[in-house]
Each structure stands twice: as structure tokens, then as C-alpha cells.
């Protein structure tokens, strides 16, 4: 079955392609970096962005940012800590204004791209993403990034709840 979409009503969401998550962050993310490298995620997603740009699709770069004092870190991270998935003492990660929170070099936003900063996993939660999309008549989203079972999935679920395709 061939899937067709109207490029005038479609946007590409680039989620969390940031240094701390895709390249150089804390050691406990080493398995994530290895997965990104072994699956050529950066190279492949760079091609997706290039293709979307050639088709004239709006490109929205979404990044997670936190305060230096971690006062805005998701309380459920403690669940991950109890499971041993992250350290008991959460090291600074994705701190607003630091190189770790910056987009990776290969996927820097162009001047015409839109940037959304989020503090939770889903890109629709307490951001202006929905407003940006609706005011442009966008109803179809192409979505990708890192941490597929986290931020990417939560953003897709949030989009679906808002009736996006």
C-alpha cells in the first residue's frame, strides 16, 4: 500500500538530536551513543532532513533543556534510578545554554526552521508546537530522532491525541 501525503500540510519533527543524547553526554548514555553510531542514525536522519527541505516541508527541531540545578527534571526519573537505569545522583544533562544541550553539528537548524524547547519527554506538553502547526494548516507529521521509546514515542502519542496524522 502506497502512502501519500500532502507536502503543504506536512512537517518534519526532528527530536532531541542533541550532543548529550547523540554524541558526547554522560557515560551512562554510552549504550545510546553506540546504538546511534551502529545504526547510522545521524547520517540517515541528515538525509531525511535534506529530503524534507527539498520538498519544502517545514522542519521543526525539538530539544530537551533543563535548569542547571535540575529543579525541572522529571520526578519520574527517580523510578529509573530505582531500577538502576540512571545514576542515583542525576548528573547535569541537557543544561540550557551548554554545548550538551546544543543540536549536533550535522543537524543544526537552518534560519527558516522552527525550534521548540521542551522540559518533558513529549514535544506537545507545555510548548507552542501545536499552535505553530495548526496556524500553518499542518495535519501530517513525519517524526524521528533519538530515544525512540521515550521522547519520540511520547511526541507521536501526543500528536495522535491531537488528531495529527
C-alpha positions, 0 to 999 in steps of 0.5 A, spaced: 500 500 500 502 506 497 502 512 502 501 519 500 501 525 503 500 532 502 507 536 502 503 543 504 500 540 510 506 536 512 512 537 517 518 534 519 519 533 527 526 532 528 527 530 536 532 531 541 538 530 536 542 533 541 550 532 543 548 529 550 543 524 547 547 523 540 554 524 541 558 526 547 553 526 554 554 522 560 557 515 560 551 512 562 548 514 555 554 510 552 549 504 550 545 510 546 551 513 543 553 506 540 546 504 538 546 511 534 553 510 531 551 502 529 545 504 526 547 510 522 542 514 525 545 521 524 547 520 517 540 517 515 536 522 519 541 528 515 538 525 509 531 525 511 532 532 513 535 534 506 529 530 503 524 534 507 527 541 505 527 539 498 520 538 498 519 544 502 516 541 508 517 545 514 522 542 519 521 543 526 527 541 531 525 539 538 530 539 544 530 537 551 533 543 556 533 543 563 535 548 569 542 547 571 540 545 578 535 540 575 529 543 579 525 541 572 527 534 571 522 529 571 520 526 578 519 520 574 526 519 573 527 517 580 523 510 578 529 509 573 534 510 578 530 505 582 531 500 577 538 502 576 537 505 569 540 512 571 545 514 576 542 515 583 545 522 583 542 525 576 548 528 573 547 535 569 544 533 562 541 537 557 543 544 561 540 550 557 545 554 554 551 548 554 554 545 548 550 538 551 544 541 550 546 544 543 543 540 536 549 536 533 553 539 528 550 535 522 543 537 524 543 544 526 537 548 524 537 552 518 534 560 519 527 558 516 526 552 521 522 552 527 525 550 534 521 548 540 524 547 547 521 542 551 522 540 559 518 533 558 519 527 554 513 529 549 514 535 544 506 537 545 506 538 553 507 545 555 510 548 548 507 552 542 508 546 537 501 545 536 499 552 535 505 553 530 502 547 526 495 548 526 496 556 524 500 553 518 494 548 516 499 542 518 495 535 519 501 530 517 507 529 521 513 525 519 517 524 526 524 521 528 530 522 532 533 519 538 530 515 544 525 512 540 521 509 546 521 515 550 521 522 547 519 520 540 514 515 542 511 520 547 511 526 541 507 521 536 502 519 542 501 526 543 500 528 536 495 522 535 491 525 541 491 531 537 488 528 531 495 529 527 496 524 522 
